[in-house]
Amino acid sequence: MTVLVAGGAGYIGSHTVQELVREGFDVLVLDNLSSGRKELIGGAPFVKADLLDREALRRVFRGRRIGAVLHFASLIQVGESVADPRKYYTHNLTTSLNLFNAMLEAGTPALIFSSTAAVYGEPEEIPIPETHPARPANPYGRAKLMVEAILRDYERAHGLRSVVLRYFNAAGAAGDGTAGECHDPETHLVPNILLSALGRKPRLRVFGGDFPTPDGTAVRDYIHVTDLAAAHVLALKSLLAGGAGDVINLGTEEGRSVLEVIRTAERVTGRPIPYDLAPRRPGDVAVLLASKAKAEKALGWKPRRSSLETIVETAWNWHRKSA
């Protein structure tokens, strides 16, 4: 049996591919390489294909006995989704439907879906549990929530079981330096801090210094990418053992402010990281933290590498190596 990893040459997908290979799974990576990088997956078998190409998908499923799919393939920039919602509904919603329909045609019964904390919108309670109302504030989050609804309908009507994993702030890099974060453009805080320290990005801008937090900057839940990868493998094992579909947050339940991340990066790199305060961005909230209780209970998962120091150290090693 083969596990297909759609979007497996991307940031989180490539780390999960490495974890699956270590766990002995037969893996096939599918990616259109629009943002992924083939070198991140090592020697894993690879097919270049786009999820918009339904016939290419059928060929992939005809070529192997695929027993499960991990679906990472999506666009991820919130601001871009507001400016160009058609692009996001096409590439995050239509592509998912194509993939799920190919799975049904092939009889593939199990899926792990990469979702997002953006489905929650403005938080009503902190930390956020999975039962929190889902009111996404942008097309990126709305498209992800639509896919979640499709999966519930497909499980009820067609028996396609899925575990939906809602990420908070993925960060860090593989401990051996073989994979890390490399988006273009880069919009995430940790890589932008480190790229600024390396002189590869302009002076850092901190959006919002007047939040109701201890230092005035936004507080977020940062989780190491290898902890995310481990959770995907646990969720996959649960489904393959006959477990039920579910929706699970992935976070640490611990908040770190933007300034805390900057100060940690200064200690790790030994370099000053100058920054300018800028106005808050529309839709930014003061604090976003995940409840991790369900992930611990349902999957037996614990974030083991998600200290801020480990996140920054591994990311720093990656960015220096790839400079």
C-alpha positions as CSV (number, residue, x, y, z in Angstrom):
1,M,0.0,0.0,0.0
2,T,1.2,3.5,-0.9
3,V,0.6,6.7,0.9
4,L,0.1,9.6,-1.5
5,V,1.3,13.0,-0.2
6,A,-0.2,15.8,-2.3
7,G,1.8,19.0,-1.9
8,G,4.6,16.9,-0.4
9,A,7.4,19.1,-1.7
10,G,6.2,22.1,0.3
11,Y,7.2,23.2,3.8
12,I,5.1,21.0,6.1
13,G,4.5,18.3,3.5
14,S,8.2,17.7,3.0
15,H,8.8,17.3,6.7
16,T,5.9,14.9,6.9
17,V,7.3,12.9,4.0
18,Q,10.5,12.5,5.9
19,E,8.6,11.3,9.0
20,L,6.5,8.8,7.0
21,V,9.7,7.4,5.4
22,R,11.3,7.0,8.8
23,E,8.2,5.2,10.0
24,G,8.4,2.7,7.1
25,F,5.6,3.9,4.9
26,D,5.8,3.5,1.1
27,V,5.4,7.1,0.0
28,L,4.6,8.8,-3.3
29,V,4.9,12.6,-3.5
30,L,2.7,14.6,-5.8
31,D,3.4,18.3,-6.3
32,N,3.2,20.8,-9.2
33,L,6.3,22.5,-7.8
34,S,4.7,26.0,-8.1
35,S,6.0,26.6,-4.6
36,G,7.4,23.3,-3.5
37,R,11.0,22.1,-4.0
38,K,11.8,18.6,-5.1
39,E,15.1,18.5,-3.2
40,L,13.3,18.7,0.1
41,I,11.9,15.2,-0.2
42,G,15.2,13.4,-0.5
43,G,14.9,10.2,-2.5
44,A,11.1,9.7,-2.1
45,P,9.3,8.7,-5.3
46,F,7.9,11.8,-7.0
47,V,5.4,12.7,-9.7
48,K,4.9,16.2,-11.0
49,A,1.2,16.8,-11.5
50,D,-1.4,19.5,-10.8
51,L,-4.6,18.8,-8.8
52,L,-6.5,20.8,-11.4
53,D,-5.6,18.1,-14.0
54,R,-8.2,15.4,-13.3
55,E,-6.8,12.9,-15.9
56,A,-3.3,13.2,-14.4
57,L,-4.8,12.4,-11.0
58,R,-6.6,9.3,-12.4
59,R,-3.3,8.1,-13.9
60,V,-1.6,8.4,-10.5
61,F,-4.3,6.4,-8.8
62,R,-4.3,3.8,-11.6
63,G,-0.6,3.4,-11.3
64,R,-0.4,2.3,-7.7
65,R,-2.6,0.9,-4.9
66,I,-3.0,4.0,-2.9
67,G,-4.4,3.3,0.6
68,A,-4.4,6.8,2.0
69,V,-3.7,10.4,1.1
70,L,-2.2,13.3,3.0
71,H,-3.4,16.6,1.4
72,F,-1.2,19.6,1.9
73,A,-1.5,21.2,-1.5
74,S,-2.9,24.7,-1.2
75,L,-2.2,28.4,-1.4
76,I,-1.6,30.0,2.0
77,Q,-1.4,33.8,1.9
78,V,-4.3,35.5,3.6
79,G,-3.8,38.9,2.1
80,E,-3.6,37.4,-1.4
81,S,-6.8,35.5,-0.8
82,V,-8.6,38.8,-0.1
83,A,-7.2,40.4,-3.2
84,D,-7.9,37.4,-5.5
85,P,-10.5,35.1,-4.0
86,R,-11.1,33.4,-7.4
87,K,-7.6,32.1,-7.3
88,Y,-8.0,30.7,-3.8
89,Y,-11.4,29.1,-4.4
90,T,-10.0,27.5,-7.5
91,H,-6.7,26.3,-6.1
92,N,-7.8,25.3,-2.6
93,L,-11.4,24.2,-3.2
94,T,-11.6,22.9,-6.8
95,T,-8.3,21.0,-6.4
96,S,-9.5,19.3,-3.3
97,L,-12.7,18.2,-4.9
98,N,-10.7,16.7,-7.8
99,L,-8.5,14.8,-5.4
100,F,-11.4,13.5,-3.3
101,N,-13.3,12.3,-6.4
102,A,-10.1,10.5,-7.7
103,M,-9.9,8.8,-4.3
104,L,-13.5,7.7,-4.5
105,E,-13.0,6.3,-8.0
106,A,-9.9,4.4,-6.9
107,G,-11.5,3.2,-3.6
108,T,-8.9,5.0,-1.4
109,P,-10.7,5.2,2.0
110,A,-8.5,7.5,4.2
111,L,-7.4,11.1,4.1
112,I,-5.5,13.5,6.4
113,F,-6.4,17.1,5.5
114,S,-4.2,20.1,6.2
115,S,-6.5,22.8,7.5
116,T,-5.9,26.0,9.5
117,A,-6.7,28.0,12.6
118,A,-8.0,30.7,10.1
119,V,-11.3,28.8,10.1
120,Y,-12.1,30.2,13.6
121,G,-11.9,33.9,12.8
122,E,-12.0,36.3,15.8
123,P,-11.5,34.1,18.9
124,E,-14.2,34.1,21.6
125,E,-12.1,32.0,24.1
126,I,-8.5,31.3,24.6
127,P,-7.1,28.7,24.1
128,I,-9.3,27.9,21.2
129,P,-11.0,24.4,21.3
130,E,-12.2,22.5,18.3
131,T,-15.8,23.3,19.4
132,H,-15.2,27.0,18.9
133,P,-17.6,28.6,16.3
134,A,-16.0,28.7,12.8
135,R,-16.4,32.2,11.3
136,P,-13.4,32.7,9.0
137,A,-12.6,36.3,8.1
138,N,-11.0,35.8,4.7
139,P,-11.3,33.6,1.6
140,Y,-8.4,31.5,2.6
141,G,-10.1,30.4,5.8
142,R,-13.5,30.1,4.1
143,A,-12.1,27.8,1.4
144,K,-10.6,25.5,4.1
145,L,-13.8,25.4,6.0
146,M,-15.7,24.5,2.8
147,V,-13.4,21.6,2.3
148,E,-14.0,20.5,5.8
149,A,-17.7,20.5,5.2
150,I,-17.3,18.5,1.9
151,L,-15.3,15.9,3.8
152,R,-18.1,15.5,6.4
153,D,-20.6,15.0,3.5
154,Y,-18.2,12.6,1.7
155,E,-17.7,10.5,4.9
156,R,-21.5,10.3,5.5
157,A,-22.4,9.5,1.9
158,H,-19.3,7.7,0.5
159,G,-17.4,6.4,3.4
160,L,-14.3,8.6,2.9
161,R,-12.9,8.9,6.4
162,S,-10.7,11.9,7.2
163,V,-8.9,13.6,10.0
164,V,-8.8,17.4,9.7
165,L,-5.8,19.0,11.3
166,R,-6.1,22.7,12.1
167,Y,-2.6,24.3,12.3
168,F,-1.7,27.3,14.3
169,N,1.8,28.8,13.5
170,A,4.1,26.3,12.0
171,A,7.8,27.2,12.3
172,G,11.3,25.7,12.5
173,A,13.2,23.3,10.3
174,A,14.4,19.7,10.3
175,G,17.1,19.1,12.9
176,D,19.5,17.7,10.3
177,G,19.1,20.7,8.0
178,T,17.6,18.8,5.1
179,A,14.3,20.7,5.0
180,G,13.1,24.1,6.0
181,E,10.9,27.0,5.2
182,C,11.3,28.7,1.8
183,H,8.2,30.5,0.6
184,D,8.3,33.1,-2.1
185,P,7.2,35.7,-1.0
186,E,8.0,34.9,2.6
187,T,5.2,36.1,4.9
188,H,5.9,34.2,8.1
189,L,7.5,35.9,11.1
190,V,10.4,33.5,12.1
191,P,12.0,33.2,8.6
192,N,11.6,36.9,8.0
193,I,13.4,37.7,11.2
194,L,16.2,35.3,10.3
195,L,16.5,36.5,6.7
196,S,16.7,40.0,8.0
197,A,19.5,39.0,10.3
198,L,21.3,37.5,7.3
199,G,20.9,40.7,5.4
200,R,18.7,39.0,2.8
201,K,15.6,40.9,3.7
202,P,15.1,44.6,4.5
203,R,14.7,45.9,8.0
204,L,11.9,44.0,9.9
205,R,8.5,45.5,10.2
206,V,6.4,44.6,13.3
207,F,2.7,45.1,12.6
208,G,1.0,46.4,15.8
209,G,2.6,47.6,19.0
210,D,-0.6,48.5,20.8
211,F,-2.3,45.2,21.3
212,P,-3.6,44.4,24.8
213,T,-0.7,42.1,25.5
214,P,2.2,42.4,28.0
215,D,4.5,44.1,25.4
216,G,1.9,45.4,23.0
217,T,2.8,43.0,20.2
218,A,0.6,40.1,18.9
219,V,0.8,36.7,20.7
220,R,0.8,33.5,18.7
221,D,1.1,29.8,19.2
222,Y,4.3,28.6,17.5
223,I,4.6,24.8,16.8
224,H,7.7,23.1,15.4
225,V,7.2,21.7,11.9
226,T,8.5,18.2,13.0
227,D,5.9,18.1,15.8
228,L,3.3,18.8,13.1
229,A,4.7,16.0,10.9
230,A,4.6,13.6,13.8
231,A,0.9,14.4,14.4
232,H,0.1,13.6,10.8
233,V,1.7,10.2,11.1
234,L,-0.2,9.5,14.3
235,A,-3.5,10.6,12.6
236,L,-2.8,8.4,9.6
237,K,-2.1,5.4,11.8
238,S,-5.3,6.0,13.6
239,L,-7.3,6.0,10.4
240,L,-5.6,3.0,9.0
241,A,-6.4,1.1,12.2
242,G,-10.1,1.8,11.6
243,G,-10.4,5.0,13.6
244,A,-13.2,7.5,13.0
245,G,-12.9,10.8,11.3
246,D,-12.1,13.8,13.4
247,V,-11.2,17.5,13.6
248,I,-8.1,18.3,15.7
249,N,-6.1,21.4,16.6
250,L,-2.4,21.3,16.4
251,G,-0.7,23.9,18.7
252,T,1.2,24.1,22.0
253,E,-1.3,26.1,24.1
254,E,1.6,28.5,24.8
255,G,1.8,32.0,23.5
256,R,4.8,34.0,22.4
257,S,4.8,37.6,21.4
258,V,6.4,39.0,18.3
259,L,9.0,40.8,20.5
260,E,9.7,37.5,22.4
261,V,10.5,35.9,19.0
262,I,12.8,38.7,18.0
263,R,14.7,38.6,21.3
264,T,15.1,34.8,21.1
265,A,16.4,35.2,17.6
266,E,18.9,37.8,18.8
267,R,20.2,35.3,21.4
268,V,20.4,32.4,19.0
269,T,22.0,34.3,16.1
270,G,24.2,36.6,18.2
271,R,23.1,39.5,16.0
272,P,20.9,42.5,16.6
273,I,17.6,42.5,14.8
274,P,16.4,46.1,14.3
275,Y,12.7,46.6,13.6
276,D,10.2,49.3,13.0
277,L,6.7,49.3,14.4
278,A,3.9,49.5,11.8
279,P,0.1,49.8,12.1
280,R,-1.8,46.7,12.7
281,R,-3.0,44.7,9.7
282,P,-6.7,44.4,9.1
283,G,-8.1,41.3,10.8
284,D,-5.1,40.8,13.1
285,V,-6.1,39.8,16.7
286,A,-4.2,40.2,19.9
287,V,-3.9,36.5,20.9
288,L,-4.3,33.2,19.1
289,L,-3.7,30.0,21.0
290,A,-4.8,26.4,20.4
291,S,-6.2,24.0,22.9
292,K,-4.0,20.9,22.6
293,A,-6.2,18.7,24.9
294,K,-7.9,16.8,22.0
295,A,-4.7,16.1,20.1
296,E,-3.2,14.6,23.3
297,K,-6.2,12.5,24.0
298,A,-7.2,11.4,20.5
299,L,-3.7,10.9,19.1
300,G,-1.5,10.5,22.1
301,W,0.5,13.5,20.6
302,K,2.7,15.9,22.5
303,P,4.7,18.8,21.0
304,R,8.3,17.7,21.9
305,R,10.4,20.2,19.9
306,S,8.3,23.3,20.0
307,S,10.2,25.4,22.5
308,L,10.9,28.8,21.0
309,E,14.6,28.3,21.2
310,T,14.5,25.0,19.3
311,I,12.3,26.5,16.7
312,V,14.6,29.4,16.1
313,E,17.8,27.4,16.3
314,T,16.7,24.9,13.7
315,A,15.3,27.6,11.4
316,W,18.6,29.6,11.8
317,N,20.7,26.5,10.8
318,W,18.5,26.0,7.8
319,H,18.6,29.6,6.6
320,R,22.3,29.8,7.0
321,K,22.9,26.6,5.1
322,S,20.5,27.7,2.3
323,A,21.9,31.3,2.1
